[in-house]
Amino acid sequence: MKPDASPGTDVSSPEPRTEEAHELLEHVRSRRDEFVDFLARLCTVESPTDHPDTQSAVHAILGPAFEDLGFDVRVVTGKKSGNHLLAFPKRRRASAPRQLLVGHSDTVWPLQTLETMPVRVEEGRLHGPGTLDMKGGLTQIVFALEALRALDRDPDVIPVVFVNSDEEVGSPDSKRHVRRLARRAQRALILEPSLGPRGLIKTARKGVGRFEVTVRGRAAHAGLDPDAGVSAILELSNVIQELNRLNDPEAGTTVNVGRIDGGTRPNVVAAEASASVDVRVASVQAGEELEARVQAIKPTRDGIELSIEGGIRVAPLERTPRNQQLWRTAQALGGELGLSLEDTMAGGGSDGNTTSLYTATLDGLGCIGDGAHADHEHIVIDPSVDRCAFLARLLLAPPMGEGVVTGERTDQRRRDP
C-alpha cells in the first residue's frame, strides 16, 4: 500500500509508469524510517557556519555513509571556513563523464538552538534546525546512491559529491572548489530545498549584488551656523530615492537599502553618512545595466563627496539552453515516476549560480517542506523520500548531448555479478 501524501503538501503520492521507476520508489519507501533516522542524526549535530570546527561532526556521519556505498571520501581543508567533503566512486573509468552533486553542511542556526527547537517527528513532518536547508538534501544524496547500489544500477555519468561548509555566507572559501568541479562535470545537481508545498524545482535564481554608499559633507553647529554645513544625511536621502527608482519588479530587479548610518549628534550637521544596499537581478544583462545606473548617481549639492563601491557578486542562474535541456530531461524522468514537476525562479542565490557558469545546472532538487531559516523549519517526509527516487533516476540519465530523454524507459547497465 502506498503511503498517503503527508500533511502540509500539495504533492500527491505518485504512480510509477515503468518497472525501473516502480523499483526505485518501492526501495526508497522501504527505507523511510532509515531516512528519517539518518537526517535526525545530522540535525542533532549543530553546525553553524561561524563555528568551523562543528562541520567535522557532520562529516563524521556523512563520510562513513559514502564509504559504505563504495566511495572514496576526502576532506578538503577550508582556509577561511570549516572543512569540506569530496566523495567519488572507487570504481570509475578515468574517461567517463561526471555529474556533480552539491550540498552544504553549514546552517544559519547558532549553537544551542536545539534547546528550544528540538529535532522531532510530528504529523508526517520532521522538524528541526537544518532539516530543510539543507541536511535533508544531503540525506537524499545518500539514499539515492544507496538505492542505485541496492538495485544494482551503475550510472553512465560518474556521480561526484561535494559538500561545502560556507554556503550560507556565499561560499567565499569553497567557491573555487565548486568552480573547479563544475568545469569538469557534464551537469550539476544542487540539493537545495525545493520551493513551496508543490516542491517546485529551481530552474533560475537571481544574481545578487552589494553596494556600499558613503557620503561625505561638512560638519557645522546645527543651531549657531547651520548654513556652514553640508549634510551628508540629507544627500544620502536623495541617493536612497535614486536607488529606489531602480526597482523594476516586472524585470525581476530589486534594490533594497537595508542599512543606513550617519551623523554624530543631533545638534551637528552630519559630516558623513553611509548605506548598505542589496540588489537582485534576473539576468547578466540586467546586472550590467543596473551596475552602470548605480554608478551614474551623482551628488545633487556642492560640497558633497559621494563614493559607491560594489557590484554584482553572484551571477544569476539563467534558463540557458543547456539548463533547459537538463530541466526537460528531469521533467520526463519525473514523469516516469508519476511526478508532475514544475519549476520556478528563486530570489536567493546558491552554489547553483556558480555551477551554471560552467555546466548544465538544476537546483532545488532537495526536500519538500517549509520554514528554511525560520523556527518552524521542517520537511514533509513522504514526498521528500519519493524525491530520493527521482534523484536516483536523474543520476541514471545518459550524458548530456545524447538527446533529451522523452519519458520512454532507457536501459541502464547493470554491474556484472
N, C-alpha and C positions, 0 to 999 in steps of 0.2 A: 504494500500500500504506500502510495506517495504521500509525504507529509503535506499538510495544508500550508498555504502561504502564511508566513509569520505575521503577527500584528505589526501595524505601522508601515506597511509597504504596499505599493501598487503592483508588485511583481507576482504573478500567479505561478503556480508550480508548472514547469514546462513539460511538454510531451515530446520525447525524443523521436526523431524521424529516421534514424539509421541505427544499425546494430552497434556500430562503434560509439555513437552518441549515447545509446542506452547503457552500454557497458561503463562508460565514463561516469554517467550520472549515478548509476547504481553503486559504483565503487565509492565515489566521494560521499554519497549519502550514508553508506555503511560506516564511514569514518567520521561521522558528525560529532560524536562525543569526543573522539581524539582531537578533532579540530578545535573544539571549544576548550579542551584542557590545555592544548599547546598554546593557544592565544592567551588564555588566562595566565599561564606561566610567564609569557613575555610581558604581559601588562602588570604583573606584580613586581617586576623589576623596573623601578623608576629610572628614567634615562633622559633627563633634561639636557638640552643642547649645551647649556652653560656649565655643566659638570662633566667634562670629557671622560673622566675615569669611569663613569657609570655605563658607558657604552659597552665596555668589555663584558659586563654581566649579561647583556642581551646576546652578544656574540657567543658567549659560553653555552647558550641554549641553541642558537641557530647553527653554529659550526658543526657540532656532532650530528645534528639532523641532516645537514647536507652531506656529511661524510658517510652516514648510513645509506644515503642514496647513490653512493659511488662517485662523489665529487671530491676533488682536491679543494681545500679551503686555505686561503691565505689572509693574513692580517695585513692591511695596508696602513702604515703608520701615518697618523694625522700630524701635520706640522703645527697647525693652529687650532685643532679641534680634537675630538676623540678619534680613535682608530676606525677604519672602515673594513669591510669584509668583502672578499672576492672569492667566488666559487665557480668551478668549471668541471665538467666530467673528466674523470681519469682516463676513460676510454674515449678517444676522439681522434678524428683524422685531421692532420695539420692543415690540409687544404679545404676542409669543409667550411661552408659559410656559417656565420654566427648570428645569434639573436641575443639581444641584451635585455635582461630583466632588471629593473631598477626599483629599489625601495630605500627607506631610511629608518634607522633605529632610534633617532632622537625624537623627543616630543617637546611640546611647549610647556608641559606641566612641571612646576617646581617640586623639589623633594618634599616628602611628607604629604603630598596630595592624597595618597591612598588612605590617610587617616580620616578624611572627610568624603572621599569619593572612592569607595572600595570597588574592587572587581566583583561582579555578581551577575547571575543569570536571573532574569525576570521576564515572564511572558514572551518567551521566544527571542529575547534580546540579551546580548552580552554587553554590560555596562562597564565603564572604567576608563581611566586616562590612557589614551593611545590605542584604544580598541579600533577606532575607525581610521585615525590618522597617526601612523599607518601600520601598526603592528598586525592588524588584520590582513593587510596586503602581503606582509612578509609570510604570514601563516598560509595564505593562499598559494604563494610560490612553492612552499614546502609540500603542500598537499597535492598540488597539480603535478609536480615532479614525482611524487610518491605514486600517484595514480598511473602515470605512464610506466613507471618501473614495475608496478604490480601487474599491469595488463600487458607487459612485455612489448611496449611500443618504444621505438627509437626515433626521435625527430631527425629529419634530414638536415635541419639547421641547428647547430650546436647551441644549447642554452648556456649563457654565461650570466651569473648573478652578481650584481654589485649592490651592496648595502652601505650607504654613507651615514655619517653621524652629525651632519651640519646642515641638512636641507632646510630646517625650519628658520634658519637665518640666511638663506640664499646660497648655500653650498660654497662658501668662499674658499674653503680648503680643498674640497673634493671635486670641484668643478673640472679641474684639469684631468682628473681620472675619468670623469664622465665623458669628457670630450674625446679622450684617447680611446676609450672603449667603444664609443658610438661611431667613431671613424672606421672601425674595423667590423662593424655589425651591419647586417642586411636590414635589420629592423630593431626597434627599441619598444619594449612593452613596459609601461610605467604603472606601478601598482598603487598609485594614489587612489583614495576612495572615489567611487562613482558619485554622481550628483543626484540628490533628491530621492524620493521614495520609489521612483521607477528605475533607479540605477543607471542614469544617463552616462554614456561614455564621453570623455572629453576629447573631442577632435580638434579643438582650438583653445588656446589660452592667450590672454592678453599679455603684451610686453609690459614691463614695469620700469619706471624711471624715478629718479630722485633729483630734486634741485634744492640747493641751499641759497637763499636770498639774503644778502647783507646790505643794509642801507646805512650810510654814514652822513650825518648832518653836522650841525654846530650847536653846542650847548649854550644856554643862557638862562638867566633867572626868569622864571615864568611870570613873576609879578613886577619886578623892577624894570626889566628890559627885554620883554618877550620878542620884540622885533629884531633884536640882535641874534636871535637863534634861528636855526633851520631844523624843523622837527623831522627826525628820521622816522618816527612812528606815523606821522601824517603821510609821509611819502610812501611808507610801506603799505598803508591802507590803499593808496592808489595802485600800487603794484598788485596787491591781492585782487582788486577788482579787475585789473587787466588779465590776471591769471584765470579768474573765474569765467571770463568771457571765452576762454579757450575750450571750455567743456563742449562736447558735441556728442550727446547720448546716441543719436542715430548712427554715427560712425563708430561708436564704441570707445570714444575718447573721454576720459575723466581726468580732471585736475582738482586735487584736494589740498588746500593749505591746512596741514594737520597740527602745526605748532608755530606759535609766534612768541617773540621775546623782545623786550626793548625798554630803554629808559632806566633811570636810577632812582629818582624821587618824584613825587607829584609836582613839586614846585620848580622842577628843572626841565627846560625844553630838551627832549631826548636827542642825544648825540648819535645814538646807534640803535638799530632795531634789526631783527632777523626773522626769517620764517623758513620752515622745512615743508617741502611740497612733494606729494606723491602723485605720479601720473600713470595712467594705464592706456595702452593703445592696442588696437586690433591687428595692425599690420606694420611691417617695417617702414613702408612709405609714410604711414600716418605718424610714426615715431620721428622720422626725419623732419617732417613738416612741423610737428609740434616743437621739437628742439629749436628749430630756426625761429619760430614765433616767440618762444620764451626768451631766447637770447636777444630778440629785437626790441624787447621792452626797454624804454629809456626813461630817465628821470624827467619829472614834469616841472621841477623848480631848480633855480640856480643854487649853488652851494651844496648840492647833493651828489654823493658818490654811490653808485649802485653797482653791486657785484652779484652775478648769478652764475653759480657753478653747478655742474652735474649734467645729467642726460639720461638716455635710456640705458639701463644697466642689464636688463634681461630681455632678450629678443622675444617677440611673440611666437607662439606655436601656431603656425598658419595652416590652413587647409590646402597644402601644396598637392600637386598631382600624386606624388608617391605616398603622402599621408592618406589621401583619399583612396588610393588603391588598397592600402592596408585596411582602412575602415570598411571598404566594400567586402574585402575578404572576411573580416571579423563578423560583419552582418550575416554573410552567407553561412559561416561556420556556426554562429549562434543559432541560425535558423535550423540547422541540423539537430540542435539540442532542444528545439522548441522555444528558444528565446527570441522575442521580438525586441531587438536592440535599437535604441535611439541615441542620438548624440547631441552635444551642446557645446557652447563656449563657456569657459570658466574665467572669472575675473582675476584670480590669483595665479601666480607663477609656480612652476615646479621644475624638476630636472628634465622634464619633457621639453621645456622650452629650449634647453641646451641640446638635447639629443636630436631634436628636429632640424637643427642646423646641418647635421651630418648624415642623417639616415631617416628612413620612414619611421614614424613615431605614432603610437596610440597611447593615450593617457586615460586615467580614471578607470582602470581595469580592476580596481580593488573592491573592497566590501561595500555593501549597501547598508546605509544607516543614517545617522543624523548626529549633530552636535559636535563636529570637529572644533576643537579649541574652546568648547563650552562644557559646563558642568553636567550636561545631560548626554555626553558623548556615549554612543553605543553603536553596535552593529545589529542588524536583523539576521539571525543565524541561518535560517534555511536557505534564503536566496543567496546569501554570501557563500555558503557551502556549494551551492549549484554553480556559482561563478568559478569555482575551482575546476569544474569540468570544462567550462568554457575556456579558461586559460590553458588547460591541458590540450584541448582541441586546437587552439590557436598555435600552440607550440609545435603541433604536428603539421602546420601549413607548409607547403613547398616554399623553396626560396623565392624571394621577390624577383619579378621579371619572367617567371614561368607561367604567367597568366593569372587572372583573378579567379579565385575559387567561386564557382557558381552555385554552390549548395549541394552539388552531387558528391557522393562519397568518393574520396580519393584514397587509394590504397596506401598504407604506411608500412614500411618494412618492419618486420619483427626480428628481434635478435635471434641468432642461431641458438638452438638449445644446447 
